[in-house]
Amino acid sequence: MSIAGVGFTSPANPRNALGKRRRARLRAGPAQPTPGGIACPSVTGCRRCDTEGRPSVTGIGRRPERPLDARGVTLVELLVALVLLAVALVPLAASGPLAMQAITGGGARTAAMLLAQQCIERAKSLKYDGLRAGLASSCSPDPEGYAGFTRALTVVPGPTETTTTVTVEVGYPGPAGMGRAVVVVATILSP
């Protein structure tokens, strides 16, 4: 039996991973008293026991023996693990720029919707008779503070005789390589 990984062997279980010499000494006979007068449970003159006959924790002169299943990891196992990790992480790292592009595009689309809705709300607040003139002065084609954004306003009569349709188109820089994108918002107003 091995205690604390130092290779202490009892006569009851001599078959362990200690080696041929150690087993041969165990077969030599019963335990003999040590020079201090205390019987060592393993062999005569064992330096692995302290003065009270207990196994020494340090295991004088020898490295602690490990069980066969605790050898560690081989180089091949390590390389296989690294390949599997790389196969999982490379696509994840490649998706980072795509996510940033989507976030930037979403922000530009939100700003375009805000600019279009701003003109629609302004149209709702104006008097029906002064709708065309009021919108022309309050909804400029180049919104201030929004570089690259353009706004086109259309006020046409219809769909009935007593209504007017207000349409706002806002162009904004699309995602990289996609050119410009357009948001269209329309509403129908009546007197």
LOVEX-741367 format. One record per residue: residue number from 1; residue in one letter; x negated, y, z negated of N, C-alpha, C in turn. Coordinates in steps of 0.001 Angstrom, whole numbers. Example, Ala and Ser with C-alpha at 12.3 -4.5 7.8 and 13.67 -1.06 7.14 Angstrom:
// residues 2
+-----+---+---------+---------+---------+---------+---------+---------+---------+---------+---------+
:   k : r :    n_xx :    n_yy :    n_zz :   ca_xx :   ca_yy :   ca_zz :    c_xx :    c_yy :    c_zz :
+-----+---+---------+---------+---------+---------+---------+---------+---------+---------+---------+
:   1 : A :  -13190 :   -5690 :   -7800 :  -12300 :   -4500 :   -7800 :  -13200 :   -3300 :   -7800 :
:   2 : S :  -12850 :   -2250 :   -7080 :  -13670 :   -1060 :   -7140 :  -12900 :      30 :   -7870 :
+-----+---+---------+---------+---------+---------+---------+---------+---------+---------+---------+
This chain:
// residues 191
+-----+---+---------+---------+---------+---------+---------+---------+---------+---------+---------+
:   k : r :    n_xx :    n_yy :    n_zz :   ca_xx :   ca_yy :   ca_zz :    c_xx :    c_yy :    c_zz :
+-----+---+---------+---------+---------+---------+---------+---------+---------+---------+---------+
:   1 : M :    -850 :   -1169 :       0 :       0 :       0 :       0 :    -893 :    1228 :       0 :
:   2 : S :    -539 :    2222 :     793 :   -1320 :    3450 :     887 :    -649 :    4532 :      61 :
:   3 : I :   -1385 :    5153 :    -848 :    -843 :    6203 :   -1710 :   -1468 :    7525 :   -1297 :
:   4 : A :    -650 :    8510 :   -1050 :   -1082 :    9865 :    -713 :   -2004 :    9900 :     496 :
:   5 : G :   -1899 :    8884 :    1358 :   -2655 :    8885 :    2588 :   -4151 :    8696 :    2411 :
:   6 : V :   -4627 :    8169 :    1244 :   -6063 :    8037 :    1029 :   -6532 :    6602 :    1160 :
:   7 : G :   -5661 :    5693 :    1509 :   -6082 :    4323 :    1749 :   -6237 :    3487 :     498 :
:   8 : F :   -5538 :    3784 :    -569 :   -5584 :    2975 :   -1780 :   -4853 :    1671 :   -1509 :
:   9 : T :   -5497 :     535 :   -1790 :   -4912 :    -769 :   -1490 :   -4698 :   -1549 :   -2774 :
:  10 : S :   -3525 :   -2125 :   -2890 :   -3251 :   -2969 :   -4055 :   -3407 :   -4426 :   -3644 :
:  11 : P :   -3721 :   -5317 :   -4590 :   -3857 :   -6738 :   -4254 :   -2543 :   -7334 :   -3756 :
:  12 : A :   -1412 :   -6729 :   -4119 :    -121 :   -7263 :   -3695 :     106 :   -7051 :   -2202 :
:  13 : N :    -479 :   -6036 :   -1620 :    -263 :   -5746 :    -207 :   -1615 :   -5425 :     453 :
:  14 : P :   -2429 :   -6443 :     702 :   -3746 :   -6172 :    1252 :   -3723 :   -5839 :    2745 :
:  15 : R :   -2623 :   -6125 :    3444 :   -2555 :   -5894 :    4888 :   -2092 :   -4473 :    5179 :
:  16 : N :   -3008 :   -3602 :    5435 :   -2678 :   -2252 :    5872 :   -3742 :   -1795 :    6852 :
:  17 : A :   -3775 :    -530 :    7140 :   -4681 :     -20 :    8170 :   -6050 :     349 :    7625 :
:  18 : L :   -6594 :    -387 :    6671 :   -7864 :       1 :    6064 :   -9081 :    -545 :    6789 :
:  19 : G :   -8985 :   -1642 :    7441 :  -10136 :   -2162 :    8160 :  -10619 :   -3502 :    7623 :
:  20 : K :  -11500 :   -4156 :    8402 :  -11945 :   -5518 :    8092 :  -12791 :   -5597 :    6823 :
:  21 : R :  -13719 :   -4671 :    6635 :  -14577 :   -4732 :    5444 :  -13769 :   -4606 :    4167 :
:  22 : R :  -12839 :   -3719 :    4173 :  -12028 :   -3490 :    2968 :  -11220 :   -4741 :    2639 :
:  23 : R :  -10623 :   -5352 :    3657 :   -9848 :   -6573 :    3405 :  -10741 :   -7707 :    2938 :
:  24 : A :  -11963 :   -7772 :    3470 :  -12894 :   -8827 :    3038 :  -13253 :   -8642 :    1566 :
:  25 : R :  -13440 :   -7409 :    1110 :  -13739 :   -7172 :    -303 :  -12557 :   -7525 :   -1180 :
:  26 : L :  -11349 :   -7314 :    -688 :  -10170 :   -7667 :   -1480 :  -10066 :   -9175 :   -1666 :
:  27 : R :  -10456 :   -9931 :    -656 :  -10385 :  -11387 :    -760 :  -11453 :  -11932 :   -1725 :
:  28 : A :  -12438 :  -11125 :   -2071 :  -13554 :  -11575 :   -2899 :  -13120 :  -11969 :   -4304 :
:  29 : G :  -12030 :  -11397 :   -4808 :  -11631 :  -11789 :   -6141 :  -10835 :  -10729 :   -6851 :
:  30 : P :  -10466 :  -10986 :   -8103 :   -9666 :  -10030 :   -8845 :  -10474 :   -8782 :   -9185 :
:  31 : A :   -9772 :   -7779 :   -9595 :  -10402 :   -6494 :   -9922 :  -11330 :   -6655 :  -11108 :
:  32 : Q :  -12479 :   -6004 :  -11020 :  -13476 :   -6034 :  -12079 :  -13497 :   -4682 :  -12786 :
:  33 : P :  -13905 :   -4666 :  -14051 :  -13982 :   -3370 :  -14722 :  -15069 :   -2493 :  -14114 :
:  34 : T :  -14792 :   -1216 :  -14050 :  -15759 :    -249 :  -13542 :  -16759 :      74 :  -14645 :
:  35 : P :  -17843 :     778 :  -14321 :  -18830 :    1107 :  -15361 :  -18208 :    1841 :  -16545 :
:  36 : G :  -17120 :    2562 :  -16345 :  -16476 :    3259 :  -17452 :  -15614 :    2348 :  -18294 :
:  37 : G :  -15481 :    1080 :  -17918 :  -14708 :     121 :  -18679 :  -13258 :      23 :  -18230 :
:  38 : I :  -12865 :     720 :  -17197 :  -11484 :     680 :  -16735 :  -11444 :    -135 :  -15457 :
:  39 : A :  -10465 :   -1042 :  -15360 :  -10369 :   -1911 :  -14190 :   -9777 :   -1137 :  -13019 :
:  40 : C :  -10472 :   -1198 :  -11904 :   -9975 :    -571 :  -10686 :   -9034 :   -1566 :  -10021 :
:  41 : P :   -7854 :   -1168 :   -9647 :   -6908 :   -2121 :   -9090 :   -7292 :   -2650 :   -7721 :
:  42 : S :   -8274 :   -2058 :   -7053 :   -8567 :   -2532 :   -5702 :   -9794 :   -3434 :   -5671 :
:  43 : V :  -10990 :   -2908 :   -5909 :  -12204 :   -3714 :   -5819 :  -13212 :   -3251 :   -6862 :
:  44 : T :  -14247 :   -4029 :   -7012 :  -15301 :   -3701 :   -7961 :  -16081 :   -2478 :   -7488 :
:  45 : G :  -16291 :   -1536 :   -8377 :  -17079 :    -363 :   -8071 :  -16410 :     622 :   -7125 :
:  46 : C :  -15110 :     616 :   -7087 :  -14393 :    1527 :   -6190 :  -14583 :    2955 :   -6660 :
:  47 : R :  -15034 :    3812 :   -5781 :  -15223 :    5203 :   -6148 :  -13984 :    6033 :   -5829 :
:  48 : R :  -12906 :    5396 :   -5409 :  -11689 :    6120 :   -5078 :  -10810 :    6365 :   -6306 :
:  49 : C :  -11129 :    5758 :   -7414 :  -10299 :    5911 :   -8605 :  -10956 :    6882 :   -9580 :
:  50 : D :  -10132 :    7608 :  -10302 :  -10695 :    8488 :  -11322 :  -10989 :    7668 :  -12567 :
:  51 : T :  -11346 :    8305 :  -13652 :  -11753 :    7588 :  -14867 :  -10604 :    6848 :  -15524 :
:  52 : E :   -9374 :    7176 :  -15162 :   -8231 :    6489 :  -15763 :   -7665 :    5414 :  -14853 :
:  53 : G :   -8318 :    5117 :  -13742 :   -7886 :    4037 :  -12867 :   -6859 :    4459 :  -11829 :
:  54 : R :   -6513 :    5734 :  -11779 :   -5544 :    6206 :  -10775 :   -6281 :    6525 :   -9489 :
:  55 : P :   -5590 :    6398 :   -8352 :   -6264 :    6717 :   -7089 :   -6600 :    8199 :   -7014 :
:  56 : S :   -7773 :    8477 :   -6495 :   -8218 :    9854 :   -6345 :   -7481 :   10501 :   -5175 :
:  57 : V :   -7121 :   11759 :   -5321 :   -6413 :   12470 :   -4268 :   -7357 :   12840 :   -3138 :
:  58 : T :   -8586 :   13076 :   -3443 :   -9521 :   13547 :   -2434 :  -10043 :   12440 :   -1547 :
:  59 : G :  -10103 :   11226 :   -1975 :  -10621 :   10136 :   -1162 :  -12070 :   10363 :    -817 :
:  60 : I :  -12943 :   10146 :   -1751 :  -14348 :   10506 :   -1654 :  -14992 :    9867 :    -425 :
:  61 : G :  -15599 :   10706 :     390 :  -16401 :   10222 :    1490 :  -15658 :    9759 :    2726 :
:  62 : R :  -14366 :    9693 :    2727 :  -13634 :    9216 :    3900 :  -12504 :   10164 :    4254 :
:  63 : R :  -12190 :   10214 :    5521 :  -11036 :   10995 :    5938 :   -9767 :   10215 :    5642 :
:  64 : P :   -8693 :   10902 :    5305 :   -7440 :   10186 :    5067 :   -6981 :    9498 :    6346 :
:  65 : E :   -6441 :    8310 :    6170 :   -5969 :    7573 :    7328 :   -4526 :    7974 :    7623 :
:  66 : R :   -4237 :    8043 :    8911 :   -2892 :    8431 :    9338 :   -2160 :    7204 :    9861 :
:  67 : P :    -846 :    7202 :    9740 :     -89 :    6111 :   10361 :    -254 :    6175 :   11877 :
:  68 : L :     -76 :    5046 :   12539 :    -282 :    4982 :   13978 :     693 :    5862 :   14749 :
:  69 : D :    1882 :    6099 :   14216 :    2871 :    6898 :   14941 :    2643 :    8398 :   14767 :
:  70 : A :    1640 :    8823 :   14004 :    1381 :   10245 :   13788 :      87 :   10659 :   14485 :
:  71 : R :    -114 :   10212 :   15723 :   -1347 :   10500 :   16447 :   -1404 :   11921 :   16942 :
:  72 : G :    -271 :   12548 :   17203 :    -264 :   13877 :   17794 :     304 :   13817 :   19194 :
:  73 : V :      30 :   14845 :   19975 :     585 :   14977 :   21312 :    -543 :   14826 :   22318 :
:  74 : T :    -296 :   14042 :   23351 :   -1311 :   13883 :   24389 :   -1254 :   15060 :   25350 :
:  75 : L :   -2301 :   15198 :   26133 :   -2384 :   16289 :   27102 :   -1288 :   16169 :   28165 :
:  76 : V :    -989 :   14948 :   28574 :      63 :   14734 :   29580 :    1422 :   15165 :   29025 :
:  77 : E :    1709 :   14795 :   27793 :    2978 :   15209 :   27185 :    3068 :   16725 :   27077 :
:  78 : L :    1978 :   17362 :   26742 :    1954 :   18812 :   26649 :    2195 :   19456 :   28007 :
:  79 : L :    1571 :   18943 :   29063 :    1754 :   19490 :   30404 :    3185 :   19301 :   30898 :
:  80 : V :    3781 :   18154 :   30612 :    5180 :   17917 :   31002 :    6100 :   18907 :   30290 :
:  81 : A :    5849 :   19137 :   29025 :    6666 :   20105 :   28273 :    6517 :   21509 :   28841 :
:  82 : L :    5304 :   21903 :   29219 :    5082 :   23225 :   29800 :    5766 :   23377 :   31155 :
:  83 : V :    5741 :   22323 :   31966 :    6427 :   22378 :   33265 :    7926 :   22529 :   33070 :
:  84 : L :    8496 :   21774 :   32161 :    9941 :   21881 :   31900 :   10300 :   23266 :   31380 :
:  85 : L :    9472 :   23814 :   30536 :    9710 :   25157 :   30015 :    9625 :   26194 :   31129 :
:  86 : A :    8657 :   26043 :   32016 :    8514 :   26978 :   33136 :    9709 :   26893 :   34076 :
:  87 : V :   10200 :   25681 :   34327 :   11363 :   25507 :   35208 :   12582 :   26200 :   34608 :
:  88 : A :   12690 :   26240 :   33314 :   13841 :   26891 :   32672 :   13674 :   28407 :   32580 :
:  89 : L :   12456 :   28889 :   32358 :   12257 :   30313 :   32104 :   12036 :   31164 :   33345 :
:  90 : V :   11532 :   30604 :   34438 :   11280 :   31402 :   35647 :   12585 :   31966 :   36222 :
:  91 : P :   13651 :   31184 :   36377 :   14900 :   31789 :   36873 :   15464 :   32837 :   35918 :
:  92 : L :   15286 :   32623 :   34648 :   15767 :   33604 :   33676 :   15021 :   34929 :   33830 :
:  93 : A :   13724 :   34870 :   34019 :   12934 :   36091 :   34204 :   13251 :   36761 :   35541 :
:  94 : A :   13558 :   35961 :   36559 :   13868 :   36521 :   37877 :   15221 :   37231 :   37885 :
:  95 : S :   16100 :   36893 :   36974 :   17422 :   37529 :   36950 :   17403 :   38907 :   36278 :
:  96 : G :   16312 :   39290 :   35656 :   16218 :   40593 :   34995 :   16423 :   41770 :   35926 :
:  97 : P :   15710 :   41841 :   37053 :   15926 :   42966 :   37976 :   17345 :   43000 :   38549 :
:  98 : L :   17929 :   41842 :   38799 :   19300 :   41813 :   39311 :   20283 :   42369 :   38283 :
:  99 : A :   20050 :   42050 :   37027 :   20914 :   42578 :   35976 :   20780 :   44091 :   35866 :
: 100 : M :   19565 :   44604 :   35961 :   19365 :   46053 :   35904 :   20019 :   46751 :   37093 :
: 101 : Q :   19957 :   46137 :   38258 :   20586 :   46704 :   39450 :   22100 :   46751 :   39272 :
: 102 : A :   22675 :   45712 :   38706 :   24119 :   45685 :   38469 :   24529 :   46747 :   37449 :
: 103 : I :   23730 :   46927 :   36417 :   24042 :   47933 :   35394 :   23972 :   49336 :   35993 :
: 104 : T :   22939 :   49606 :   36798 :   22793 :   50918 :   37431 :   23946 :   51179 :   38401 :
: 105 : G :   24294 :   50173 :   39201 :   25414 :   50310 :   40137 :   26732 :   50537 :   39421 :
: 106 : G :   26934 :   49870 :   38303 :   28156 :   50064 :   37518 :   28248 :   51471 :   36949 :
: 107 : G :   27102 :   52013 :   36518 :   27093 :   53381 :   35999 :   27421 :   54394 :   37079 :
: 108 : A :   26890 :   54197 :   38298 :   27178 :   55107 :   39406 :   28651 :   55020 :   39802 :
: 109 : R :   29203 :   53837 :   39821 :   30630 :   53669 :   40167 :   31515 :   54333 :   39118 :
: 110 : T :   31166 :   54213 :   37862 :   31933 :   54859 :   36800 :   31900 :   56379 :   36947 :
: 111 : A :   30729 :   56927 :   37260 :   30617 :   58380 :   37461 :   31452 :   58826 :   38657 :
: 112 : A :   31459 :   58033 :   39739 :   32266 :   58374 :   40923 :   33758 :   58355 :   40594 :
: 113 : M :   34182 :   57377 :   39828 :   35596 :   57316 :   39415 :   35953 :   58525 :   38548 :
: 114 : L :   35058 :   58925 :   37686 :   35271 :   60091 :   36842 :   35440 :   61359 :   37687 :
: 115 : L :   34594 :   61536 :   38690 :   34689 :   62716 :   39559 :   35988 :   62715 :   40365 :
: 116 : A :   36414 :   61555 :   40845 :   37670 :   61471 :   41598 :   38857 :   61748 :   40682 :
: 117 : Q :   38832 :   61149 :   39510 :   39945 :   61344 :   38569 :   40018 :   62791 :   38090 :
: 118 : Q :   38888 :   63461 :   38016 :   38841 :   64864 :   37613 :   39652 :   65725 :   38598 :
: 119 : C :   39514 :   65470 :   39891 :   40284 :   66219 :   40893 :   41773 :   65880 :   40835 :
: 120 : I :   42101 :   64621 :   40595 :   43524 :   64222 :   40505 :   44175 :   64905 :   39302 :
: 121 : E :   43486 :   64932 :   38179 :   44040 :   65592 :   36993 :   44192 :   67090 :   37238 :
: 122 : R :   43253 :   67662 :   37939 :   43362 :   69098 :   38280 :   44572 :   69330 :   39174 :
: 123 : A :   44836 :   68457 :   40123 :   46000 :   68586 :   41015 :   47296 :   68490 :   40225 :
: 124 : K :   47341 :   67638 :   39234 :   48551 :   67491 :   38408 :   48805 :   68730 :   37567 :
: 125 : S :   47744 :   69446 :   37218 :   47907 :   70622 :   36357 :   48271 :   71894 :   37152 :
: 126 : L :   48093 :   71887 :   38464 :   48391 :   73063 :   39284 :   49873 :   73110 :   39658 :
: 127 : K :   50326 :   74344 :   40019 :   51686 :   74485 :   40518 :   51768 :   73836 :   41892 :
: 128 : Y :   52915 :   73297 :   42219 :   53086 :   72564 :   43469 :   52860 :   73469 :   44678 :
: 129 : D :   53309 :   74715 :   44610 :   53169 :   75625 :   45744 :   51714 :   76018 :   45999 :
: 130 : G :   50894 :   76090 :   44977 :   49493 :   76500 :   45131 :   48526 :   75333 :   45086 :
: 131 : L :   49024 :   74142 :   45378 :   48223 :   72926 :   45253 :   46996 :   72932 :   46172 :
: 132 : R :   47193 :   73224 :   47444 :   46101 :   73160 :   48411 :   45010 :   74188 :   48091 :
: 133 : A :   45365 :   75396 :   47817 :   44383 :   76450 :   47542 :   43688 :   76216 :   46201 :
: 134 : G :   44426 :   75769 :   45193 :   43840 :   75540 :   43865 :   42829 :   74411 :   43870 :
: 135 : L :   43117 :   73333 :   44596 :   42187 :   72202 :   44647 :   40932 :   72533 :   45446 :
: 136 : A :   41084 :   73317 :   46489 :   39922 :   73670 :   47310 :   38894 :   74447 :   46489 :
: 137 : S :   39372 :   75265 :   45547 :   38438 :   76058 :   44747 :   37897 :   75296 :   43535 :
: 138 : S :   38647 :   74320 :   43003 :   38210 :   73651 :   41765 :   37505 :   72312 :   42000 :
: 139 : C :   37663 :   71708 :   43157 :   37009 :   70418 :   43440 :   35986 :   70616 :   44554 :
: 140 : S :   34777 :   70966 :   44206 :   33747 :   71256 :   45208 :   33255 :   69962 :   45863 :
: 141 : P :   32799 :   70043 :   47126 :   32309 :   68851 :   47826 :   31022 :   68273 :   47225 :
: 142 : D :   30208 :   69116 :   46595 :   28977 :   68646 :   45944 :   29090 :   68899 :   44445 :
: 143 : P :   29512 :   67885 :   43673 :   29693 :   68093 :   42233 :   28381 :   68476 :   41544 :
: 144 : E :   28444 :   69478 :   40697 :   27260 :   69954 :   39993 :   26832 :   68934 :   38937 :
: 145 : G :   25551 :   68637 :   38896 :   25013 :   67705 :   37907 :   25041 :   66254 :   38356 :
: 146 : Y :   25527 :   65982 :   39562 :   25603 :   64617 :   40084 :   24877 :   64568 :   41425 :
: 147 : A :   23589 :   64447 :   41402 :   22786 :   64414 :   42628 :   23121 :   63161 :   43430 :
: 148 : G :   23323 :   63353 :   44732 :   23619 :   62214 :   45605 :   25093 :   61898 :   45706 :
: 149 : F :   25950 :   62555 :   44928 :   27395 :   62318 :   44962 :   28041 :   63364 :   45872 :
: 150 : T :   29005 :   62947 :   46672 :   29783 :   63869 :   47509 :   31264 :   63607 :   47268 :
: 151 : R :   32052 :   64661 :   47446 :   33489 :   64533 :   47178 :   34245 :   65132 :   48369 :
: 152 : A :   35218 :   64379 :   48890 :   36064 :   64855 :   49986 :   37513 :   64830 :   49505 :
: 153 : L :   38207 :   65939 :   49714 :   39568 :   66102 :   49210 :   40521 :   66241 :   50399 :
: 154 : T :   41631 :   65512 :   50363 :   42645 :   65583 :   51416 :   43999 :   65802 :   50768 :
: 155 : V :   44718 :   66840 :   51216 :   46073 :   67115 :   50736 :   46979 :   67111 :   51970 :
: 156 : V :   47880 :   66129 :   52033 :   48795 :   66009 :   53177 :   50229 :   65853 :   52687 :
: 157 : P :   51201 :   66345 :   53446 :   52592 :   66146 :   53061 :   52988 :   64682 :   53262 :
: 158 : G :   53918 :   64260 :   52443 :   54470 :   62915 :   52626 :   54320 :   62091 :   51386 :
: 159 : P :   54840 :   60963 :   51326 :   55553 :   60179 :   52319 :   57011 :   60636 :   52545 :
: 160 : T :   57544 :   61465 :   51669 :   58874 :   62025 :   51897 :   58750 :   63528 :   52118 :
: 161 : E :   59873 :   64173 :   52385 :   59842 :   65612 :   52665 :   59486 :   66444 :   51435 :
: 162 : T :   59744 :   65925 :   50239 :   59533 :   66720 :   49029 :   58290 :   66308 :   48248 :
: 163 : T :   57421 :   65510 :   48843 :   56208 :   65062 :   48127 :   54957 :   65407 :   48907 :
: 164 : T :   53845 :   65356 :   48187 :   52531 :   65592 :   48789 :   51581 :   64510 :   48272 :
: 165 : T :   50723 :   63993 :   49163 :   49736 :   62981 :   48774 :   48375 :   63647 :   48656 :
: 166 : V :   47745 :   63462 :   47499 :   46396 :   63990 :   47259 :   45447 :   62786 :   47219 :
: 167 : T :   44430 :   62812 :   48077 :   43450 :   61728 :   48145 :   42056 :   62312 :   47906 :
: 168 : V :   41312 :   61668 :   47035 :   39937 :   62092 :   46744 :   39011 :   60919 :   47052 :
: 169 : E :   38027 :   61166 :   47899 :   36996 :   60165 :   48207 :   35673 :   60661 :   47640 :
: 170 : V :   35044 :   59844 :   46836 :   33747 :   60206 :   46259 :   32716 :   59205 :   46765 :
: 171 : G :   31706 :   59716 :   47448 :   30603 :   58884 :   47906 :   29460 :   58957 :   46899 :
: 172 : Y :   28830 :   57836 :   46667 :   27732 :   57800 :   45699 :   26665 :   56830 :   46177 :
: 173 : P :   25438 :   56982 :   45676 :   24363 :   56063 :   46079 :   24683 :   54653 :   45616 :
: 174 : G :   24741 :   53730 :   46562 :   25039 :   52340 :   46221 :   23812 :   51632 :   45675 :
: 175 : P :   23952 :   50353 :   45375 :   22799 :   49570 :   44908 :   21679 :   49600 :   45939 :
: 176 : A :   20473 :   49351 :   45499 :   19293 :   49440 :   46372 :   19480 :   48601 :   47628 :
: 177 : G :   19247 :   49229 :   48768 :   19351 :   48526 :   50033 :   20766 :   48391 :   50556 :
: 178 : M :   21764 :   48924 :   49864 :   23158 :   48762 :   50272 :   23749 :   50043 :   50857 :
: 179 : G :   22990 :   51116 :   50922 :   23510 :   52368 :   51460 :   24413 :   53075 :   50465 :
: 180 : R :   25418 :   53774 :   50996 :   26339 :   54526 :   50139 :   27606 :   53728 :   49904 :
: 181 : A :   28215 :   53984 :   48782 :   29497 :   53378 :   48453 :   30519 :   54485 :   48263 :
: 182 : V :   31803 :   54158 :   48368 :   32866 :   55153 :   48303 :   33942 :   54688 :   47352 :
: 183 : V :   34442 :   55611 :   46551 :   35592 :   55372 :   45677 :   36721 :   56264 :   46181 :
: 184 : V :   37915 :   55683 :   46348 :   39070 :   56445 :   46826 :   40159 :   56389 :   45753 :
: 185 : V :   40646 :   57561 :   45377 :   41732 :   57659 :   44411 :   42806 :   58549 :   45039 :
: 186 : A :   44059 :   58112 :   44986 :   45149 :   58899 :   45580 :   46325 :   58958 :   44622 :
: 187 : T :   47095 :   60000 :   44749 :   48319 :   60151 :   43965 :   49357 :   60914 :   44797 :
: 188 : I :   50593 :   60729 :   44446 :   51692 :   61427 :   45122 :   52308 :   62372 :   44130 :
: 189 : L :   52438 :   63655 :   44526 :   52996 :   64680 :   43662 :   54287 :   65215 :   44277 :
: 190 : S :   55190 :   65595 :   43401 :   56433 :   66225 :   43861 :   56662 :   67497 :   43053 :
: 191 : P :   57508 :   68437 :   43606 :   57724 :   69703 :   42887 :   58444 :   69529 :   41571 :
+-----+---+---------+---------+---------+---------+---------+---------+---------+---------+---------+
